[in-house]
Amino acid sequence: MSNFGRAILNNALISPVQTRSWMKPVTFTSSMNLVVGRPWEIYRVQSNGRVTNHYTKGGDIGVYSSLLSLIPDYNAGFSIFTADGPAGDVAAILSDMVASTFGEALEASAKMQAVGKFVGTYAAADGSNSTVVIGTSNTFGLQVKSWTSEGNDMLASIALTQGSADPTGLLALLVPTGLTSVDTSNGQQSLAFRPVLGFDGPVPTNIFNLNCATWTTVDGLDYGGVSLDLFVFTVDEGNQVIEVSIPVLQATLKRVA
């Protein structure tokens, strides 16, 4: 079962496009935390403000019970097999224990890996005073701490488009899109990220307020038909990030620190 789960996460059974299409909800249930796929029972687990989807499939035969849980956000998962007694109940209890125990550990590990791989300073090699500094946020991993294009403060400019002259509260959190490409001539990978833009503040509690309004703002700002919120990192054969490209500015910034 574990091998089967790894094969799904690694797209070894069907193409990545087909896998992403397969692992999507199909309909809702009466529970706020459970949606149904084909054939998935998708549990939505919230921890430290982040919602993580567990794609599970459980089954029972007599006193035997099994459950497979895949967590695409972390490229991880687990399987549980129980026998004798109320096996289904035992499998559910064990699943809760595993999810709660390892959920925060997976989050911390993912953040640590992202910090080691992406955090740093990137600058234009032509001396055009263009830089990007990638750091970490207090919550969800990577954040664009500063962004200058030919001496212009891009975060301040973006804040102005949102009706604020103060960029202090503007957050640009880097979110991986999962879209990658490989240059077969040199083995380098390109990884696409979106700097999700929004102002820090209390989470609204009224029903019809968009608690995740940034979800609707992707591609909201563009210039010349090119999205402003797209960063593409280049990773060399040694799995080291060497540069970041910002298509809207037609700029490639080399990692310098």
C-alpha positions, 0 to 999 in steps of 0.5 A: 500500500505504501508503494502504491501511495508513493507511485501516485505522489511521484506520478509513476502510474499516470501523467502529472496532469492526470494525477492532479485531475484525479486528486480533486474534490467531486462533491461536498458532504454535510461536514465542513471538513470532508469532501468526496473525490473519486474515490477519495475521502478528502479530510481538511485538517487545519493546523497553525492557520494552514489547511491541509488536505488528506486524500484518504481511502479506507476499507473494511472486511470483517475484522480487518480495516485499512486506510491510505492517506496521501498529503500532496502538499508535503509529498508524504503520506501513511498507511494503516492496517488493523485487525480484530475488534472494532478495526475501523474505529482503531484505524480512525483513531490511529490516523488522527494520532499520526496526522496530529503528530506528524502534521506539524513536523512535516510543516517544520521540515518543509519550511526548513528545506525551503529556507535552505534552498530559496532564502537569500539575496538575488541581484542583477549582474548588469548593475541596474540596481535590481534586487530581490531579498527572499526571507521567511514569514512568521506563518507560511514559509517564504516571503519577499522581504524587499523587491527593487527594480532599477532603483524603484521599490516594487512593494511600495508601488504595489501597495499604491495600486491597493490604495495604500501609501504605506507598504509596511503591512503588505505581505508577498508570500511565495507560494509554489505553483507545482509547475516545473520544466527541465532543460535537457541540455544542462539538467537545470529545473525551472520552478514557478512561484506566485508571490501572493499579495495582501495586507496583514490584518485580522481574519474577517469573521462574517460569512460572505467576506472573502477570508482568502481573498488573495485566492482571487487576486492571482494575475490581478496585476499585469503589464503588457499582458504579463502577470506581475505575480510570477517568479521563476527560480532556476535550480542547477543539477546540484539542487541549488537555486542559482537565480530568479527570473521575473518575466514582467520585468524581463529580468533575471537576478543571480543569487549573490548571498 
